[in-house]
Amino acid sequence: MEEVAFFRLTITNSLSSQVSQKTFSSAVTVGYIKMNLELITGVSAKTMQLQLLSEEGVLLCSLLDDSATLGSHPVQNACILHAVETDQSREKGEFEDASQVPKYQLTDEEYAKRSDSLLAFKKRMKMGRFADEAASKGSAVGQEEEEAIPVGSRCKVTVPGAPERLGTIMFVGETHFKPGHWVGIRYDEPVGKNNGSIGSHRYFECPPLCGAFVKAKNVCVGDFPEETFSDDEL
């Protein structure tokens, strides 16, 4: 029985400048090699002609018989198997020229509707020009809040996890300690967190622990009489 050997061959083709390497057994047929190289080179197995070249590129022979084994040819390690496309309608470089590849292009309107695009991501994250739009919307919302929650009005404050508290609105607007619009409250009782100032910045005057800042959604403006306590109450 003929001993089986394995050869590491360099693969080239007439359609592109692509170079690769592949190992074949001496027992495989030329037809089998063509089917394998079709996937690598893009040359059709039906119209492929194989040439065996030395490592230096000298033509040794053409592999014309599909039923012949690789080992029946003068093959050695590092030889070159060159796949030639005999179909004249195929052109060299057709797989390398990206300009010939049909491209799918979206219109601006179609792109704007996509939810998986960079544009959609920037909108969600309020990045770039969308950051300015968000800031403009924030300003508009702030003006609406100032109109709906006038300074000096009585109010009830409801914050999740805390009892309802009554007080007077002393400030509505942007602050230096957190972004957005805040409502400054002077509570009737010392149930707040400050005296109307945060750090060195004063927003309004009130006794210690009677001041607090809350979001407008937690404020209900209405006719809430100020709580008073008699001398008999502790």
N, C-alpha and C positions, 0 to 999 in steps of 0.2 A: 504494500500500500504506500502511495506517495505521501511523504511527510508534509503536513500542512504548516505553512509559514505565514507570518503576518507582516504587512508592510505599511509603514507610515508614509503616506503620500501627500504631496501638495496639490491642491485642487485649484485650477484656474478655468476661465471660460472666455468665449469670444464676445459675450454680451456686456461684460462689465470688467472693471479692474479689481473686483473682489478676489481675494486670495484666502483660502482656508486649508486646513489639514484634516485628514481622515485616515483611519486605519482600516485596511481590508485584508481578509484572509485570501490566501493563494487559491482556495477552493471555490470562491464565488465566481459566478459567470459575468461576462461583460454586460449582459442584459440586466442583471441584478444591480450592477454598479451604476448603470444609466438611470435606473429608477431612483436610486439613492441620491444621485447627483442632481436630478431634476429639482428636488426640494432645496438644494443648496445653491445651485447656479441660476435657476430660472429657465434653463435650456430644456426644451421638451425632450423626453426620452425617445419619442418617435422620430424626431428629426435631429437627434444628437449623434455626432461622430466623435469618438474618443481617440485622442492621440497620446501616446506614451513618450515622454521626453526625459532625458537625463537631468540630473540635478543642475547641470549647467545650461539647460534649455535646448539641447541637441535632440532632434527627433529620432527616436529609436524605432517606432513602428506605429501603425494605426490599428486600433482594436475593432475589426470589421465584423467578426463573427460573434453574435450575441450569445451563442451557446458555448463559446470557448471560455475556459477558466482564466483568471488573472495570472495564475502560475504558469500558464503555457506561453507567456510572453516574457521578454527579457526585463522583468521588473526587479527593482532593488529598492531598499529604503531610501527615502528622500527623492525618489523620482517624481516627476510631475505628470498628473493626469489632466489633460487639457480638453474641455468639452467644447466642441465646435457646433454652433447652430447652423444647420444647412438650409433652414427656411429663410429665403432672401427677404421676406417681408419684415423680419425682425431686425432691429437696428441696434448697434452697439451704443450703450449708454442709456437705453430707454428706461432702465430702472434707477438711474442715477440723476436724471434731470428732473428735479422737482417741479419745474415750471410746466411740465407736460401732464402733471397729475391734476385731475379735476378737483376743484376745491369748492366746498360748501360754504357759502357766505350768508350771514344773517343781515337783515336790514336793521337799522337803528331801532325801529319799533319792535321788531321781534326780539332783539337782544335785551331791550329794556323790560320785556315781559318775563324773561327767564329768572328763575329763583336761585339758580346754581352758578351765577356769573360773578365776576369780580365786582361789577357794578352793584349787584344786589347785596353782596357782602359789605361794601362800603356804605350802602344805605342803612343796613341793619346796625353797623357799628358806628354810624354817624362820623365817617371819616372824610377828609378832603372837603370838597364844597358842600357836602351834606352836613358837616359839622356847623357851618355857617347857617344853613337852613334851620338846623335844630335850635341854634342859639336865637335865631329870629322868632321861631315859634315860641320859644321859652319866654321871650320878651313880651310877645303878644298875650300869652297866658298870664304873665305877671301883671300886665295892665288890667286885664279882666278881673283878676283877683283883687287888685287895689280898688276897683270900682265896686265890686260885690262885697268887699269887707272894708268899709271905711274906718279910718282911725277914729277912736272915741266911742265906737259902738260897743254895746254890751254883747257878751257872747257866752256860749257854753262850749267847753272843750271836751271832746271825747277821744281819748287815746286808747288803743287796744291794750288791755292788761292793767288799766288804771281807772279809778272812779271818775265820774263826771265832775268837772270843776267849772265854776263861774268866774268871770273876770271881765276886764275891759281891754279892747284892742288898742295897743299903743304904737304899733309899728307894722307896716306891710311893705315888703320889698326885698331886694337882694342883700346878702350879708357877706362879710369877709371870711367867715369861719366855714361855710359850706356853700356849694353852688345852688342855684335856684332861688325861688322866692319863699320867704318865711314870714310868719305872722308872730309879732311880739305881743305877749299877753301879760297884763298885770293882774294876777289872781287876787281874789278877795281875801284869801287866807295864805299863810306862808307855806304853800304846797308846791312852790316852783323850784327852780334850780339856780337862779341868779337874781341880781338887782337891776336888770335891764342892760347890763353890759357883759361882753364876752372879752376876756383879756383886758386890754387897755382901751377897747373900742366901746363907747356907750351908744346904745340905740334909743333908750328911753329911761325915764326915772321911775323907780318904785322901791319899796322897802326890801330889805334882804330876804331872799327865798320866796319872793312873790312874783318874780319874773320868769318867763319861759318863752321859748321859740318853738312853734309847731307848724305843721303843714296846713294849708288852707282846707284840705279835705277833712281835717279833724275839728274844724271850727264851724259852729252854727251861730249866726248872728240873729239876735232877737231881743225881745223885751224881757230881759232877765234881771229882776231887781237885785241890787247889791245886798249881799247877806250881811246882816247886822247881828250883834250879840249883846244881850243885856248883861248887867252886872251880876245877875243871878246865874248866868251860864258860865260853866268852866271850860 
